[in-house]
């Protein structure tokens, strides 16, 4: 059974690129346009990994990570920030919220695949 990855980004083109890249590798991808949409889409569903942007409307990436980590079902789920933000203060904030890793946009598809494979096997 394919591992299920939630891709959260307010940019449709980024979601499509992440989805295309990961589906090609055999992963199932669910897309959400912001943190609020992401939380609605995973209600009661099992997710193996979350890849989220930082800056989004309604609920940003940090808020999404905090909400997921507060739910015991997602306590150990790998969460990777995929963002243009490379400031160390934001990275620290992401880590403190519970982010597992950080990829800076623009990214190379093979870089994303390598991170996902390392975290999911």
Contact map, one row per residue, 1 for C-alpha under 8 A:
1110000000000000000000000000000000000000000000000000000000000000000000000000000000000000000000000000000000000000000000000
1111000000000000000000000111000000000000000000000000000000000000000000000000000000000000000000000000000000000000000000000
1111100000000000000000000011000000000000000000110000000000000000000000000000000000000000000000000000000000000000000000000
0111110000000000000000000011110000000000000001111000000000000000000000000000000000000000000000000000000000000000000000000
0011111000000000000000000011110000000000000000111110000000000000000000000000000000000000000000000000000000000000000000000
0001111100000000000000000000111100000100000000101110000000000000000000000000000000000000000000000000000000000000000000000
0000111110000010011000000000111100000000000000000111000000000000000000000000000000000000000000000000000000000000000000000
0000011111000010000000000000001111100100000000000111100000000000000000000000000000000000000000000000000000000000000000000
0000001111110110000000000000000111000000000000000001100100000000000000000000000000000000000000000000000000000000000000000
0000000111110010000000000000000111000000000000000000100110000000000000000000000000000000000000000000000000000000000000000
0000000011111110000000000000000010000000000000000000000000000000000000000000000000000000000000000000000000000000000000000
0000000011111111000000000000000010000000000000000000000000000000000000000000000000000000000000000000000000000000000000000
0000000000111111100000000000000000000000000000000000000000000000000000000000000000000000000000000000000000000000000000000
0000000010111111110000000000000000000000000000000000000000000000000000000000000000000000000000000000000000000000000000000
0000001111111111111000000000001000000000000000000000000000000000000000000000000000000000000000000000000000000000000000000
0000000000011111111100000000000000000000000000000000000000000000000000000000000000000000000000000000000000000000000000000
0000000000001111111110000000000000000000000000000000000000000000000000000000000000000000000000000000000000000000000000000
0000001000000111111111000000000000000000000000000000000000000000000000000000000000000000000000000000000000001000000000000
0000001000000011111111100000111000000000000000000000000000000000000000000000000000000000000000000000000000000000000000000
0000000000000001111111110000000000000000000000000000000000000000000000000000000000000000000000000000000000000000000000000
0000000000000000111111111000000000000000000000000000000000000000000000000000000000000000000000000000000000001000100000000
0000000000000000011111111111100000000000000000000000000000000000000000000000000000000000000000000000000000000000100000000
0000000000000000001111111111100000000000000000000000000000000000000000000000000000000000000000000000000000000000000000000
0000000000000000000111111110000000000000000000000000000000000000000000000000000000000000000000000000000000000000000000000
0000000000000000000011111110000000000000000000000000000000000000000000000000000000000000000000000000000000000000100000000
0100000000000000000001111111000000000000000000000000000000000000000000000000000000000000000000000000000000000000000000000
0111100000000000000001111111100000000000000000000000000000000000000000000000000000000000000000000000000000000000000000000
0111100000000000000001100111110000000000000000000000000000000000000000000000000000000000000000000000000000000000000000000
0001111000000000001001100011111000000000000000000000000000000000000000000000000000000000000000000000000000000000000000000
0001111000000000001000000001111100000000000000000000000000000000000000000000000000000000000000000000000000000000000000000
0000011100000010001000000000111110000100000000000000000000000000000000000000000000000000000000000000000000000000000000000
0000011111000000000000000000011111101100100000000000000000000000000000000000000000000000000000000000000000000000000000000
0000000111110000000000000000001111101100000000000000000000000000000000000000000000000000000000000000000000000000000000000
0000000111000000000000000000000111111100000000000000000111111000000000000000000000000000000000000000000000000000000000000
0000000100000000000000000000000111111110000000000000000101111011000000000000000000000000000000000000000000000000000000000
0000000000000000000000000000000001111111000000000000000001100001000000000000000000000000000000000000000000000000000000000
0000000000000000000000000000000111111111100000000000000000000000000000000000000000000000000000000000000000000000000000000
0000010100000000000000000000001111111111110000000000000000000000000000000000000000000000000000000000000000000000000000000
0000000000000000000000000000000000111111111000000000000000000001000000000000000000000000000000000000000000000000000000000
0000000000000000000000000000000000011111111000000000000000000000000000000000000000000000000000000000000000000000000000000
0000000000000000000000000000000100001111111010000000000000000000000000000000000000000000000000000000000000000000000000000
0000000000000000000000000000000000000111111111100000000000000000000000000000000000000000000000000000000000000000000000000
0000000000000000000000000000000000000011111110000000000000000000000000000000000000000000000000000000000000000000000000000
0000000000000000000000000000000000000000011111000000000000000000000000000000000000000000000000000000000000000000000000000
0000000000000000000000000000000000000000111111100000000000000000000000000000000000000000000000000000000000000000000000000
0001000000000000000000000000000000000000010111110000000000000000000000000000000000000000000000000000000000000000000000000
0011110000000000000000000000000000000000010011111100000000000000000000000000100000000000000000000000000000000000000000000
0011100000000000000000000000000000000000000001111100000000000000000000000000110000000000000000000000000000000000000000010
0001110000000000000000000000000000000000000000111110000000000000000000000000111000000000000000000000000000000000000000010
0000111100000000000000000000000000000000000000111111000000000000000000000000111100000000000000000000000000000000000000000
0000111100000000000000000000000000000000000000001111100000000000000000000000001111000000000000000000000000000000000000000
0000001110000000000000000000000000000000000000000111110000001000000000000000001111100000000000000000000000000000000000000
0000000111000000000000000000000000000000000000000011111100011000000000000000000011100000000000000000000000000000000000000
0000000000000000000000000000000000000000000000000001111100011100000000000000000011101000000000000000000000000000000000000
0000000000000000000000000000000000000000000000000000111110011000000000000000000000100000000000000000000000000000000000000
0000000011000000000000000000000001100000000000000000111111111000000000000000000000000000000000000000000000000000000000000
0000000001000000000000000000000001000000000000000000001111110000000000000000000000000000000000000000000000000000000000000
0000000000000000000000000000000001110000000000000000000111110000000000000000000000000000000000000000000000000000000000000
0000000000000000000000000000000001110000000000000000000111111011000000000000000000000000000000000000000000000000000000000
0000000000000000000000000000000001100000000000000000111111111111000000000000000000000000000000000000000000000000000000000
0000000000000000000000000000000001100000000000000001111100111111100000000000000010000000000000000000000000000000000000000
0000000000000000000000000000000000000000000000000000010000011111110000000000000000000000000011001000000000000000000000000
0000000000000000000000000000000000100000000000000000000000111111111000000000000000000000000000000000000000000000000000000
0000000000000000000000000000000000110010000000000000000000111111111100000000000000000000000000000000000000000000000000000
0000000000000000000000000000000000000000000000000000000000001111111110000000001000000000000001001110000000000000000000000
0000000000000000000000000000000000000000000000000000000000000111111111000000000000000000000000001100000000000000000000000
0000000000000000000000000000000000000000000000000000000000000011111111100000000000000000000000000000000000000000000000000
0000000000000000000000000000000000000000000000000000000000000001111111100110000000000000000000000000000000000000000000000
0000000000000000000000000000000000000000000000000000000000000000111111110111000000000000000000001100000000000000000000000
0000000000000000000000000000000000000000000000000000000000000000011111110110000000000000000000000000000000000000000000000
0000000000000000000000000000000000000000000000000000000000000000001111111110000000000000000000000000000000000000000000000
0000000000000000000000000000000000000000000000000000000000000000000011111110000000000000000000000000000000000000000000000
0000000000000000000000000000000000000000000000000000000000000000000000111111000000000000000000000000000000000000000000000
0000000000000000000000000000000000000000000000000000000000000000000111111111100000000000000000000000000000000000000000000
0000000000000000000000000000000000000000000000000000000000000000000111111111100000000000000000000000000000000000000000000
0000000000000000000000000000000000000000000000000000000000000000000010001111110000000000000000000000000000000000000000000
0000000000000000000000000000000000000000000000111100000000000000000000000111111000000000000000000000000000000000000000000
0000000000000000000000000000000000000000000000011100000000000000000000000001111100000000000000000011000000000000000000100
0000000000000000000000000000000000000000000000001111000000000000100000000000111110000000000000000111100000000000000000000
0000000000000000000000000000000000000000000000000111000000000000000000000000011111000000000000000011111000000000000000000
0000000000000000000000000000000000000000000000000011110000001000000000000000001111100000000001000010111000000000000000000
0000000000000000000000000000000000000000000000000011110000000000000000000000000111110000000000000000011110000000000000000
0000000000000000000000000000000000000000000000000001111000000000000000000000000011111100000000000000011110000000000000000
0000000000000000000000000000000000000000000000000000000000000000000000000000000001111100000000000000000111000000000000000
0000000000000000000000000000000000000000000000000000010000000000000000000000000000111110010000000000000110000000000000000
0000000000000000000000000000000000000000000000000000000000000000000000000000000000111111011000000000000100000000000000000
0000000000000000000000000000000000000000000000000000000000000000000000000000000000001111111000000000000000000000000000000
0000000000000000000000000000000000000000000000000000000000000000000000000000000000000111111100000000000000000000000000000
0000000000000000000000000000000000000000000000000000000000000000000000000000000000000011111110000000000000000000000000000
0000000000000000000000000000000000000000000000000000000000000000000000000000000000001111111111000000000000000000000000000
0000000000000000000000000000000000000000000000000000000000000000000000000000000000000111111111100000010000000000000000000
0000000000000000000000000000000000000000000000000000000000000000000000000000000000000001111111110000000000000000000000000
0000000000000000000000000000000000000000000000000000000000000100000000000000000000000000111111111000000000000000000000000
0000000000000000000000000000000000000000000000000000000000000100100000000000000010000000011111111110000000000000000000000
0000000000000000000000000000000000000000000000000000000000000000000000000000000000000000001111111111100000000000000000000
0000000000000000000000000000000000000000000000000000000000000000000000000000000000000000000111111110000000000000000000000
0000000000000000000000000000000000000000000000000000000000000100110010000000000000000000000011111110000000000000000000000
0000000000000000000000000000000000000000000000000000000000000000110010000000001000000000000001111111000000000000000000000
0000000000000000000000000000000000000000000000000000000000000000100000000000011110000000000001111111110000000000000000000
0000000000000000000000000000000000000000000000000000000000000000000000000000011100000000000000100111110000000000000000000
0000000000000000000000000000000000000000000000000000000000000000000000000000001110000000000000100011111000000000000000000
0000000000000000000000000000000000000000000000000000000000000000000000000000000111100000001000000011111100000000000000000
0000000000000000000000000000000000000000000000000000000000000000000000000000000111100000000000000000111110100001000000000
0000000000000000000000000000000000000000000000000000000000000000000000000000000001111100000000000000011111100000000000000
0000000000000000000000000000000000000000000000000000000000000000000000000000000001111000000000000000001111100000000000000
0000000000000000000000000000000000000000000000000000000000000000000000000000000000010000000000000000000111110000000000000
0000000000000000000000000000000000000000000000000000000000000000000000000000000000000000000000000000001111111011000000000
0000000000000000000000000000000000000000000000000000000000000000000000000000000000000000000000000000000001111111000000000
0000000000000000010010000000000000000000000000000000000000000000000000000000000000000000000000000000000000111111100000000
0000000000000000000000000000000000000000000000000000000000000000000000000000000000000000000000000000000000011111110000000
0000000000000000000000000000000000000000000000000000000000000000000000000000000000000000000000000000000000111111111000000
0000000000000000000000000000000000000000000000000000000000000000000000000000000000000000000000000000001000111111111100000
0000000000000000000011001000000000000000000000000000000000000000000000000000000000000000000000000000000000001111111110000
0000000000000000000000000000000000000000000000000000000000000000000000000000000000000000000000000000000000000111111111000
0000000000000000000000000000000000000000000000000000000000000000000000000000000000000000000000000000000000000011111111100
0000000000000000000000000000000000000000000000000000000000000000000000000000000000000000000000000000000000000001111111111
0000000000000000000000000000000000000000000000000000000000000000000000000000000000000000000000000000000000000000111111111
0000000000000000000000000000000000000000000000000000000000000000000000000000000000000000000000000000000000000000011111111
0000000000000000000000000000000000000000000000000000000000000000000000000000010000000000000000000000000000000000001111111
0000000000000000000000000000000000000000000000011000000000000000000000000000000000000000000000000000000000000000000111111
0000000000000000000000000000000000000000000000000000000000000000000000000000000000000000000000000000000000000000000111111
